[in-house]
Amino acid sequence: MQLPPVTVICPNVSSNSLGRSLLLAELLRDETDVEIVGVRQEDTVWAPALASSITIRSYPLPAGRRHYFDAVPWLRTVTRDRLALVSKPVLQSLGLALLAGAGRTRGMLVDIDDWQTGFFQQGAGETLTPLGARLARLRSYIRRGGLNGFVLTRALEEYALRRTPRIVSNRWLQRRFGGEIVYHVRDATTLDPARAPTTVPAQLDARRVWVGFVGTPRMHKGIDVLLRAVVAARLRADVGLVIMGCTEGEPFLAEARAALGEAFVCLPPFPWSQLADHVRLADIIAIPSLDVPAAWGQIPAKLFDAMAMAKPVIASAVNDMPEILDGVGLTLPGGDADALANAISALAADPSRRAQLGTLAREKLLRLYGYEAGRRALTTAVAAAAR
């Protein structure tokens, strides 16, 4: 099928939202001319993307200010006569794209890979009574007003649901928004445990079983649950925790260092070219997402990174993760530190089981979650949205 040239519109090319945009561009690069555009709120693009060969154009916003609308004339120019593949129904991408008339001549396709309004409910009274929870969430919505607030974000989600073709990153989002599923698929030739390492991110004590977490430690990702679980598991096995891709200054780091000492390692953000070498460090990958609105719409990309690298995964039973890991990994109730500690201890004591789960996980990724599967789904959606 002949696809039109495509511009992927990213909400902020200096943040990790660029990760999903890069994946979509990678899947299309052999099918048509594709580039990424977006506002840039820091001095440079997101660090893991610095070595990417995909063209990334950005509009710098003034430091400390949010003059998003200044970017509209620029966005109108760089998207002219190209299909607009909009990443996330938020002001910085879909909102600006609509104001710029992006996709008016060649079509528009909106990618929904998170439940954006779910983030407004994060920490908003999950343990309260139903009435108390509603009041807590209302306070959260009010505090997060303005151009990036709940009201406009909800309106853009509704616009995407009713007015545009859509793709989504998992079944939970598909049930809510419809659209073709394009998972966070991975290139199994790049992420291949059989390939020799190209970098040595860190020297970890080989006598210890290392539990790995990739990304920024956030509460809805269950990072505090993971810390409690590793501390408890250390009573039964010599385990450590390695956080990969975390910047210094995160509040979690001081607590982890105090609790684990030399059994805790934090590695800074790294380019995608070093992803395989970082994931390789861990003996077990943990994805302990909480069962809260901020996590309901997410399938962490690091799940597929771990599967590609043949790593055993322990994840929360949130979203599609039980289905994805069925037969190839372990899933537990979100927020259950005791269950997570037991699972870590059991895998730490059983290297043959770890190897078996890792092998099965990679085989499943090759069948269902590799680039070819993602490319087929995405090109079909782009062709259907094209004018």
Residue pairs with C-beta under 8 A, 6 or more apart in sequence:
1 379
1 383
3 28
3 31
3 32
3 83
3 379
3 382
3 383
3 386
4 32
4 82
4 83
4 106
4 107
4 382
4 386
5 32
5 33
5 34
5 81
5 82
5 83
5 106
6 25
6 28
6 32
6 33
6 34
6 35
6 82
6 83
6 84
6 85
6 382
7 34
7 35
7 36
7 37
7 78
7 79
7 82
7 83
7 84
7 85
7 102
8 21
8 24
8 25
8 34
8 35
8 36
8 37
8 85
8 87
9 21
9 36
9 37
9 38
9 75
9 79
9 84
9 85
9 86
9 87
9 93
9 94
9 96
9 97
9 102
10 17
10 18
10 21
10 36
10 37
10 38
10 87
10 93
11 17
11 38
11 39
11 87
11 88
11 90
11 91
11 92
11 93
12 18
12 38
12 39
12 40
12 41
12 92
13 21
13 36
13 37
13 38
13 39
13 40
13 45
13 46
13 49
13 56
13 58
14 40
14 41
14 42
14 43
14 44
14 45
14 46
14 58
15 41
15 42
15 46
16 46
16 48
16 215
16 216
17 87
17 88
18 36
18 38
18 45
18 46
18 49
18 56
19 46
19 48
19 49
19 301
20 87
20 88
20 111
20 113
20 169
20 184
20 301
21 36
21 38
21 87
22 36
22 49
22 52
22 54
22 272
23 184
23 185
23 301
23 374
24 85
24 87
24 111
24 182
24 378
25 34
25 35
25 36
25 54
26 54
26 187
26 371
27 182
27 185
27 371
27 374
27 375
27 378
27 379
28 34
28 85
28 375
28 378
28 379
28 382
29 54
30 375
31 375
31 379
31 382
32 382
34 54
35 54
35 55
35 56
35 57
36 54
36 55
36 56
36 57
37 56
37 57
37 58
37 59
37 75
37 78
37 79
38 56
38 57
38 58
38 59
38 92
38 93
39 58
39 59
39 60
39 61
39 68
39 71
39 92
39 96
40 58
40 59
40 60
40 61
41 61
44 50
45 56
45 58
47 269
47 270
47 271
48 245
48 269
48 270
48 271
48 272
48 275
49 56
49 271
49 272
50 271
51 271
51 272
51 273
52 272
57 78
59 70
59 71
59 74
59 75
61 67
61 68
61 70
61 71
66 147
66 148
68 91
68 92
68 95
68 96
68 147
69 96
69 99
71 96
72 96
72 99
72 100
73 100
75 96
75 97
75 99
75 100
75 102
76 100
76 101
76 102
79 97
79 100
79 102
79 103
80 105
81 105
81 106
82 103
82 106
83 103
83 106
83 107
83 108
83 109
83 382
83 385
83 386
84 97
84 102
84 103
84 106
84 107
84 108
84 109
85 108
85 109
85 111
85 382
86 93
86 94
86 97
86 102
86 103
86 108
86 109
86 110
86 111
86 164
87 93
87 111
87 113
88 94
88 111
88 112
88 113
88 114
88 116
89 110
89 112
89 116
89 153
89 156
89 157
89 159
89 160
90 116
90 148
90 153
90 156
91 147
91 148
91 152
91 153
91 156
92 148
94 110
94 156
94 159
94 160
95 152
95 156
96 102
97 103
97 108
98 159
102 108
103 109
105 387
106 386
106 387
107 165
107 385
107 386
107 387
108 164
108 165
108 385
109 164
109 165
109 166
109 167
109 381
109 382
109 385
110 160
110 164
110 165
110 166
110 167
111 166
111 167
111 168
111 169
111 182
112 157
112 160
112 166
112 167
112 168
112 169
112 173
112 177
112 179
112 297
113 168
113 169
113 173
113 184
113 298
114 169
114 173
114 297
114 298
115 172
115 173
115 176
115 293
115 296
115 297
115 298
116 153
116 156
116 157
117 150
117 153
117 154
117 157
118 293
118 294
118 295
118 296
118 297
119 293
119 294
120 137
120 140
120 141
120 144
120 150
120 153
121 137
121 140
121 292
121 293
121 294
122 140
122 219
122 220
122 292
122 293
122 294
123 140
123 219
123 220
123 292
124 133
124 136
124 137
124 139
124 140
125 132
125 133
125 134
125 135
125 136
125 137
126 133
126 292
128 136
140 150
141 149
141 150
141 151
144 150
145 151
157 177
160 166
160 177
161 177
161 178
165 179
165 381
165 384
165 385
166 177
166 178
166 179
166 180
167 179
167 180
167 181
167 182
167 377
167 378
167 381
168 174
168 177
168 178
168 179
168 180
168 181
168 182
169 181
169 182
169 183
169 184
169 299
170 181
170 183
170 297
170 298
170 299
170 319
170 320
171 181
171 319
171 320
171 323
172 296
172 297
172 319
172 320
173 179
173 297
174 181
176 297
179 381
180 377
180 378
180 380
180 381
181 377
182 374
182 377
182 378
182 381
183 299
183 304
183 369
183 373
183 374
184 299
184 300
184 301
184 303
184 304
185 304
185 369
185 370
185 371
185 373
185 374
186 301
186 304
186 305
186 307
186 308
186 365
186 369
186 370
186 371
187 308
187 370
187 371
188 308
188 362
188 365
188 366
188 370
188 371
190 275
190 276
191 275
191 276
191 279
191 305
191 308
191 309
192 276
192 308
192 309
193 276
193 280
193 309
193 310
193 358
193 362
195 276
197 276
197 277
197 280
198 273
198 274
198 277
199 274
199 277
200 277
201 244
201 267
201 270
201 274
201 277
201 278
201 281
202 242
202 265
202 267
202 281
204 210
204 240
204 242
204 265
204 281
205 240
205 262
207 238
208 238
208 239
208 240
208 263
209 237
209 238
209 239
209 240
209 283
209 284
209 347
209 348
210 239
210 240
210 241
210 242
210 265
210 281
210 282
210 283
210 284
211 226
211 230
211 233
211 239
211 240
211 241
211 242
211 282
211 283
211 284
211 285
211 286
211 344
212 241
212 242
212 243
212 244
212 279
212 281
212 282
212 283
212 284
212 285
212 286
212 311
213 223
213 226
213 241
213 242
213 243
213 244
213 285
213 286
213 287
214 244
214 245
214 278
214 279
214 285
214 302
214 305
214 306
215 221
215 244
215 245
215 246
215 300
215 302
216 245
216 246
216 247
216 250
217 223
217 243
217 246
217 250
217 252
217 253
219 290
220 289
220 290
220 292
220 294
220 295
221 287
221 288
221 289
221 290
221 295
221 300
222 288
222 289
222 290
222 295
222 316
222 334
222 335
223 252
223 288
224 252
225 288
225 290
225 335
225 336
225 337
225 340
226 241
226 286
226 288
226 340
227 241
227 252
227 255
227 256
227 259
227 260
228 337
228 341
229 286
229 288
229 337
229 338
229 340
229 341
229 344
230 239
230 240
230 241
230 260
230 263
230 341
230 344
231 259
231 260
232 337
232 338
232 341
233 239
233 341
233 342
233 344
233 345
233 348
234 260
234 263
236 345
236 348
236 349
237 344
237 345
237 348
237 349
238 348
239 263
239 344
239 345
239 348
240 260
240 262
240 263
240 264
240 265
241 256
241 260
241 263
241 264
241 265
242 264
242 265
242 266
242 267
242 281
242 282
243 253
243 256
243 264
243 265
243 266
243 267
244 267
244 270
244 278
244 279
244 281
244 282
245 267
245 268
245 269
245 270
245 278
246 253
246 266
246 267
246 268
246 269
247 268
247 269
248 266
248 268
253 266
256 264
256 266
257 264
267 278
270 278
275 305
276 309
279 285
279 302
279 305
279 306
279 309
279 311
280 309
282 306
282 311
283 311
283 312
283 347
283 348
283 354
284 311
284 312
284 313
284 314
284 344
284 347
284 348
284 354
285 302
285 303
285 305
285 306
285 311
285 312
285 313
285 314
286 313
286 314
286 315
286 340
286 344
287 300
287 302
287 303
287 306
287 313
287 314
287 315
287 316
287 321
288 314
288 315
288 316
288 334
288 340
289 295
289 298
289 300
289 315
289 316
289 318
289 319
289 321
289 334
290 316
290 318
290 334
290 335
291 316
291 317
291 318
291 333
291 334
291 335
292 334
295 316
295 318
295 319
295 334
296 318
296 319
297 319
298 318
298 319
299 319
299 320
299 321
299 324
303 313
303 315
303 321
303 324
303 325
304 365
304 369
306 313
306 361
307 313
307 324
307 328
307 329
307 361
307 362
307 364
307 365
307 369
308 362
308 365
309 358
309 362
310 358
310 359
310 361
310 362
311 358
311 361
312 329
312 330
312 347
312 353
312 354
312 357
312 358
312 361
313 325
313 328
313 329
313 330
313 357
313 361
314 329
314 330
314 331
314 332
314 340
314 343
314 344
314 347
315 321
315 325
315 329
315 330
315 331
315 332
316 331
316 332
316 333
316 334
316 335
317 331
317 332
317 333
317 334
318 334
321 331
322 331
324 364
324 369
325 331
325 361
327 360
327 364
328 357
328 360
328 361
328 363
328 364
329 357
329 361
330 343
330 347
330 357
332 339
332 340
332 343
333 339
346 353
347 353
347 354
347 357
